[in-house]
Amino acid sequence: MRSLRVAALTAAACALGAAGCSGGAVRPGEPRVIACPAAPGSQAPNLAAGLDGRLYLSWIEPAGEEHALRYSTWSDGGWSSPRTVATGGEWFVNWADVPSMAALEDGTLAAHWLVRSGDAPYAYDVVVSLSRDEGASWGAPLRPHRDGTATEHGFVSLVPSSDGVGILWLDGRKTADTPPGATALRYAVLLPEGELRDEAEVDDSVCDCCSTDAVRTGDGAILAAYRDRTAAEVRDISVSRLEGSTWSAPRTVSADNWEILACPVNGPAVAARDDHVAVAWFTAAQGSARVKLAFSRNGGRSFDSPLRVDLGSPLGRVDVLMLDDGSALVIWLEREAGEARILLRQVTPSRAFPPRVVASTSEARASGFPRAVRFGDEIVLAWTQAGDPPRIKTATLSL
């Protein structure tokens, strides 16, 4: 069935004069699996292209009775031997709320992970650690939030700011109030010296457990993308821009009007190249599951009408990146015949090219979120291959 759908999409694209049928657009090659140094039982992969010119793959794996946050760097078409950021026994390890890394121009590395703060199932804190010696040693973990409540703090996005690393996270401190308040989106900057500053509330009511994403646009602003939440329980995707020290009022990317009384655990992804921005997301508004993509040509201040990119049975769990020609690559999970496939699709502001299968995986939550990043002339992908035990897989596509 998938092959019939792909053939139909290919024919439709050629009938429309799509550049992919005539060689006029940047087109990714076929996926090539690359050996991954993550151990059996590894999960929660993340990728980061650092400002230091390196590519980082991070993950969690078992370390005896504890967990370890490890990472490798990309070099000469393969991964380096893994290094350890931290180990611990009281970590919050989750299929959707995963650690991450960032690298600044001066070589400072930042890494975050999650530590339990109480007995409640979702009482956990964000901790961030810095390394000033290329990962040889790591500083004492710092909490970007200082409320001290045993509530949820997670779904972090690390993004280099003008003077340090910006930390965006979902903050549940108000859920401890009487009566309980809403989860908020908050931000702070961690300076290379270890000082926290510029703490701010970006949005006072957001979806409780959908991942966030953030990028820097061509004018130096930070653009945050997340699933918002209204008093009527509409949970569509919003963005906010940090210009200087001020966050803009949240702006809805597309009025899907998805009214849902629980968190779908399916956040958006955002990518930018200069002032061209792409946001991808999952919605099931009006009972119809879809993966959508919307472009902005002004740094996220406004967005064009979205395009639908899925094949009819999406699970979501999206990622997105921008190419030199202004098109975007969208990655997501699509359900088919009792399993899931990781699909990649190139999309321009006016059309979507035929999708490509990256790998087959499970539709279970254990398969997590696939990740992709542009690094030079390659697209590097990482995902969790569900199993007993699970294990991280990686692949590349040449441009």
C-alpha positions as CSV (number, residue, x, y, z in Angstrom):
1,M,0.0,0.0,0.0
2,R,2.8,2.4,0.9
3,S,4.4,1.8,-2.5
4,L,1.2,2.7,-4.3
5,R,0.9,5.9,-2.3
6,V,4.5,6.8,-3.0
7,A,4.0,6.1,-6.7
8,A,0.9,8.3,-6.8
9,L,2.7,11.1,-5.0
10,T,5.6,10.8,-7.4
11,A,3.3,11.0,-10.4
12,A,1.5,14.0,-8.9
13,A,4.7,15.8,-8.3
14,C,6.0,15.3,-11.8
15,A,2.6,16.4,-13.2
16,L,3.0,19.6,-11.3
17,G,6.5,20.1,-12.8
18,A,8.2,19.4,-9.4
19,A,11.9,20.3,-9.5
20,G,12.7,16.8,-8.0
21,C,11.7,15.2,-11.4
22,S,13.9,17.5,-13.4
23,G,16.9,17.8,-11.1
24,G,16.4,21.4,-10.3
25,A,16.3,21.1,-6.5
26,V,18.7,20.0,-3.8
27,R,17.8,16.3,-3.2
28,P,19.1,14.1,-0.4
29,G,20.6,10.7,-1.3
30,E,19.7,7.3,0.0
31,P,20.0,6.6,3.8
32,R,23.3,4.8,4.8
33,V,23.4,3.2,8.3
34,I,26.4,4.2,10.3
35,A,27.8,2.2,13.3
36,C,26.7,3.8,16.5
37,P,28.8,3.6,19.7
38,A,25.8,3.5,22.0
39,A,25.6,0.4,24.1
40,P,22.6,-2.1,24.2
41,G,19.8,-0.6,26.3
42,S,20.6,2.9,25.0
43,Q,17.8,5.3,24.4
44,A,16.8,9.0,24.1
45,P,19.1,10.1,21.3
46,N,19.7,13.8,20.5
47,L,21.8,15.6,17.9
48,A,23.4,19.0,18.1
49,A,25.4,20.9,15.5
50,G,27.6,23.1,17.7
51,L,28.9,26.6,17.0
52,D,32.4,25.0,17.5
53,G,32.0,23.3,14.2
54,R,31.4,19.8,15.6
55,L,28.4,17.5,15.6
56,Y,27.3,15.9,18.9
57,L,25.2,12.7,19.4
58,S,24.0,12.3,23.0
59,W,22.1,9.5,24.7
60,I,21.3,7.7,27.9
61,E,22.4,4.1,28.6
62,P,22.5,1.8,31.6
63,A,25.5,2.0,33.9
64,G,25.1,-0.8,36.4
65,E,22.3,0.2,38.7
66,E,22.4,3.8,37.4
67,H,22.1,5.7,34.2
68,A,24.8,7.5,32.2
69,L,24.6,10.5,29.8
70,R,27.1,9.8,27.1
71,Y,28.0,11.5,23.8
72,S,30.1,11.1,20.7
73,T,31.4,13.5,18.0
74,W,31.2,13.1,14.3
75,S,34.5,12.9,12.4
76,D,35.5,11.5,9.0
77,G,32.1,9.8,8.4
78,G,31.9,8.1,11.8
79,W,31.4,8.5,15.5
80,S,34.2,8.9,18.0
81,S,34.5,6.7,21.1
82,P,31.8,7.7,23.6
83,R,32.6,10.0,26.5
84,T,30.6,10.4,29.7
85,V,28.9,13.7,30.9
86,A,27.4,12.3,34.2
87,T,26.0,9.2,35.9
88,G,23.3,9.0,38.5
89,G,20.8,6.7,40.2
90,E,17.9,9.1,40.8
91,W,17.4,10.3,37.2
92,F,14.0,10.7,35.4
93,V,14.4,8.7,32.2
94,N,11.6,9.0,29.8
95,W,10.9,8.2,26.1
96,A,9.8,11.7,25.2
97,D,11.6,14.1,27.7
98,V,15.3,13.5,26.7
99,P,18.7,15.1,27.5
100,S,20.5,17.4,25.0
101,M,23.8,19.2,24.4
102,A,24.9,22.5,22.9
103,A,28.3,23.9,22.0
104,L,29.3,27.6,22.0
105,E,31.8,29.2,19.7
106,D,34.5,29.4,22.4
107,G,34.3,25.6,22.8
108,T,32.1,25.7,26.0
109,L,29.9,22.6,26.1
110,A,26.5,22.5,27.8
111,A,24.5,19.3,28.6
112,H,21.2,18.8,30.4
113,W,19.4,15.9,32.0
114,L,16.6,15.3,34.5
115,V,16.7,14.4,38.2
116,R,13.9,13.3,40.4
117,S,12.8,15.8,43.1
118,G,10.1,14.0,44.9
119,D,7.9,10.9,45.1
120,A,5.2,12.0,42.7
121,P,5.5,10.4,39.2
122,Y,6.4,13.7,37.5
123,A,8.3,15.5,40.2
124,Y,11.7,16.1,38.6
125,D,14.1,18.9,37.9
126,V,16.3,20.1,35.0
127,V,20.0,20.2,35.7
128,V,22.6,21.7,33.3
129,S,26.3,21.2,33.4
130,L,29.1,23.1,31.6
131,S,32.5,21.9,30.3
132,R,35.3,24.4,29.5
133,D,37.8,21.8,28.5
134,E,36.2,20.0,25.5
135,G,34.4,17.5,27.7
136,A,37.4,16.4,29.8
137,S,35.6,17.6,33.0
138,W,32.1,18.9,33.8
139,G,31.1,21.5,36.3
140,A,28.6,21.0,39.1
141,P,25.0,20.7,37.8
142,L,22.9,23.8,38.0
143,R,19.1,24.1,38.1
144,P,17.8,26.9,35.8
145,H,14.6,27.1,37.9
146,R,14.8,28.2,41.5
147,D,11.2,27.6,42.7
148,G,12.1,24.5,44.7
149,T,8.7,22.8,44.0
150,A,8.5,19.0,43.6
151,T,6.7,19.5,40.2
152,E,7.5,18.8,36.6
153,H,10.4,20.7,35.0
154,G,11.5,19.4,31.6
155,F,11.2,19.2,27.8
156,V,14.2,21.4,27.5
157,S,15.6,23.2,24.4
158,L,19.2,24.4,24.6
159,V,20.1,27.2,22.1
160,P,23.2,29.3,22.0
161,S,22.4,32.9,22.9
162,S,24.5,36.0,22.3
163,D,26.5,35.5,25.5
164,G,25.8,32.0,26.7
165,V,23.4,29.1,26.3
166,G,19.7,29.8,26.4
167,I,17.6,27.2,28.3
168,L,13.9,26.9,27.4
169,W,11.8,24.5,29.5
170,L,8.3,23.5,30.7
171,D,7.8,24.6,34.3
172,G,5.1,23.1,36.6
173,R,5.6,25.3,39.7
174,K,2.1,26.7,39.4
175,T,0.6,23.2,39.4
176,A,1.5,23.1,43.1
177,D,-0.7,26.0,43.9
178,T,-4.2,25.8,45.4
179,P,-6.1,25.5,43.2
180,P,-3.5,24.2,40.7
181,G,-2.3,26.5,38.0
182,A,-1.1,25.7,34.5
183,T,2.3,24.6,33.3
184,A,4.3,27.6,31.9
185,L,7.1,28.0,29.4
186,R,10.2,29.6,30.9
187,Y,13.6,30.7,29.8
188,A,17.0,31.6,31.3
189,V,20.5,32.1,30.1
190,L,23.5,30.3,31.6
191,L,26.7,32.2,31.1
192,P,30.0,30.3,30.5
193,E,31.1,31.3,34.0
194,G,28.1,29.5,35.5
195,E,25.9,32.5,36.2
196,L,22.1,32.4,35.5
197,R,20.4,35.5,34.2
198,D,17.5,36.8,32.0
199,E,15.0,34.5,33.7
200,A,11.6,35.0,32.1
201,E,8.1,33.5,31.7
202,V,7.5,33.1,27.9
203,D,3.9,31.8,28.1
204,D,1.9,31.3,31.3
205,S,-0.2,28.3,30.0
206,V,1.2,25.6,27.7
207,C,0.7,21.9,27.1
208,D,2.1,19.9,30.0
209,C,4.4,17.4,28.3
210,C,4.9,18.2,24.6
211,S,8.5,18.8,23.6
212,T,9.8,22.4,22.8
213,D,12.2,23.5,20.2
214,A,14.2,26.8,19.6
215,V,16.5,28.3,17.0
216,R,18.3,31.5,16.3
217,T,17.1,33.4,13.2
218,G,19.1,35.5,10.8
219,D,18.6,38.7,12.8
220,G,19.9,37.2,16.0
221,A,16.5,36.6,17.7
222,I,15.7,33.3,19.4
223,L,12.5,31.7,18.1
224,A,10.7,29.2,20.5
225,A,8.1,26.7,19.2
226,Y,5.8,24.8,21.5
227,R,2.3,23.4,22.0
228,D,0.2,26.1,23.6
229,R,-2.9,25.6,25.8
230,T,-6.0,27.8,26.0
231,A,-8.7,27.9,28.7
232,A,-10.9,26.0,26.3
233,E,-8.2,23.2,26.0
234,V,-7.3,24.1,22.5
235,R,-3.7,22.9,22.1
236,D,-2.2,24.3,18.8
237,I,1.4,25.3,18.0
238,S,2.6,28.7,19.0
239,V,5.9,30.6,18.6
240,S,7.5,33.5,20.5
241,R,10.5,35.6,19.6
242,L,13.2,36.8,21.9
243,E,14.4,40.2,20.6
244,G,17.0,41.7,23.0
245,S,15.6,41.0,26.4
246,T,11.9,40.9,25.5
247,W,9.8,37.9,24.4
248,S,7.0,38.7,22.0
249,A,3.4,37.7,22.6
250,P,2.7,34.1,21.6
251,R,1.6,33.7,18.0
252,T,-0.3,30.7,16.7
253,V,1.4,29.1,13.7
254,S,-1.9,27.6,12.4
255,A,-5.4,27.6,13.9
256,D,-6.0,23.9,13.8
257,N,-8.3,24.2,16.8
258,W,-7.3,20.8,18.3
259,E,-9.3,20.6,21.4
260,I,-8.0,17.8,23.7
261,L,-8.2,17.3,27.4
262,A,-4.8,15.6,27.8
263,C,-1.3,16.2,26.5
264,P,-0.6,14.3,23.3
265,V,3.1,14.1,24.0
266,N,3.9,15.3,20.5
267,G,5.6,18.6,20.3
268,P,6.7,20.7,17.3
269,A,10.1,21.2,15.6
270,V,11.6,24.4,14.2
271,A,14.5,25.1,11.9
272,A,15.9,28.4,10.5
273,R,18.3,29.5,7.7
274,D,18.7,33.2,7.9
275,D,15.2,34.6,8.1
276,H,13.6,31.6,6.4
277,V,11.9,29.4,9.1
278,A,10.0,26.1,9.0
279,V,7.9,24.7,11.8
280,A,6.6,21.1,11.6
281,W,4.0,19.6,14.0
282,F,1.4,16.9,14.6
283,T,-2.3,17.5,15.1
284,A,-5.4,15.4,15.4
285,A,-7.9,18.3,15.2
286,Q,-11.5,17.2,14.2
287,G,-10.3,13.6,14.6
288,S,-8.0,13.6,11.6
289,A,-4.3,12.9,12.4
290,R,-1.9,15.0,10.3
291,V,1.7,16.2,10.1
292,K,1.9,19.8,8.9
293,L,4.6,22.2,7.9
294,A,4.5,26.0,7.7
295,F,7.1,28.4,6.3
296,S,8.0,31.9,7.4
297,R,10.0,34.4,5.4
298,N,10.5,37.0,8.1
299,G,12.1,35.1,11.0
300,G,8.9,33.7,12.5
301,R,6.9,36.9,12.7
302,S,4.2,35.4,10.5
303,F,3.7,32.1,8.7
304,D,2.3,31.0,5.3
305,S,-0.7,28.6,5.2
306,P,0.5,25.1,6.2
307,L,1.1,22.1,3.9
308,R,0.1,18.6,4.9
309,V,3.1,16.2,4.5
310,D,2.0,12.8,6.0
311,L,0.6,9.8,4.1
312,G,-2.6,9.4,6.1
313,S,-1.6,7.4,9.3
314,P,0.9,9.6,11.1
315,L,2.1,9.1,14.6
316,G,3.9,12.4,14.5
317,R,7.1,12.8,16.6
318,V,8.5,15.2,14.1
319,D,11.8,16.9,13.3
320,V,12.7,19.4,10.6
321,L,15.7,21.1,9.1
322,M,16.3,23.7,6.3
323,L,18.2,23.3,3.1
324,D,20.2,25.9,1.1
325,D,17.4,26.3,-1.5
326,G,14.9,27.3,1.1
327,S,13.1,23.9,1.2
328,A,12.8,21.9,4.4
329,L,13.2,18.2,5.3
330,V,10.5,16.9,7.6
331,I,11.0,13.6,9.5
332,W,8.2,11.8,11.3
333,L,6.7,8.4,12.1
334,E,4.0,6.9,9.9
335,R,2.0,3.9,10.9
336,E,1.8,1.0,8.5
337,A,0.8,-2.7,8.8
338,G,1.3,-2.8,12.6
339,E,4.6,-1.1,12.6
340,A,6.0,2.3,12.1
341,R,8.3,3.8,9.5
342,I,10.6,6.8,9.9
343,L,9.8,8.9,6.8
344,L,11.7,11.9,5.4
345,R,10.1,14.3,3.0
346,Q,11.4,17.4,1.2
347,V,8.9,20.2,1.2
348,T,9.0,23.6,-0.5
349,P,6.6,26.5,0.2
350,S,4.4,25.3,-2.7
351,R,4.7,21.4,-2.8
352,A,5.9,18.3,-1.1
353,F,8.2,15.8,-2.9
354,P,7.7,12.0,-2.6
355,P,8.7,10.7,0.8
356,R,11.6,8.4,1.5
357,V,11.8,5.6,4.1
358,V,14.7,6.0,6.5
359,A,14.0,2.9,8.7
360,S,11.4,0.6,10.1
361,T,10.7,0.8,13.8
362,S,8.0,0.2,16.4
363,E,5.0,2.5,16.9
364,A,5.4,1.9,20.7
365,R,6.6,4.8,22.8
366,A,9.9,3.0,23.3
367,S,10.9,4.0,19.8
368,G,11.0,7.6,20.9
369,F,11.5,10.6,18.6
370,P,13.8,10.4,15.6
371,R,16.3,13.2,15.3
372,A,18.0,14.8,12.2
373,V,20.5,17.6,11.7
374,R,22.3,19.2,8.8
375,F,26.1,18.9,9.1
376,G,28.1,20.1,6.1
377,D,26.9,18.2,3.0
378,E,25.2,15.5,5.0
379,I,22.0,14.9,6.9
380,V,22.7,12.8,10.0
381,L,19.8,10.9,11.6
382,A,19.4,9.1,15.0
383,W,16.6,7.1,16.4
384,T,15.9,4.4,19.0
385,Q,15.3,0.9,17.6
386,A,12.8,-0.6,20.1
387,G,13.6,-4.0,21.3
388,D,14.8,-6.0,24.3
389,P,17.0,-4.3,24.8
390,P,16.5,-1.1,22.8
391,R,19.5,0.4,21.0
392,I,20.2,3.7,19.2
393,K,20.8,3.6,15.4
394,T,22.3,6.3,13.2
395,A,22.3,7.0,9.5
396,T,23.4,9.6,7.0
397,L,22.2,11.0,3.7
398,S,24.4,13.0,1.3
399,L,23.3,16.2,-0.3
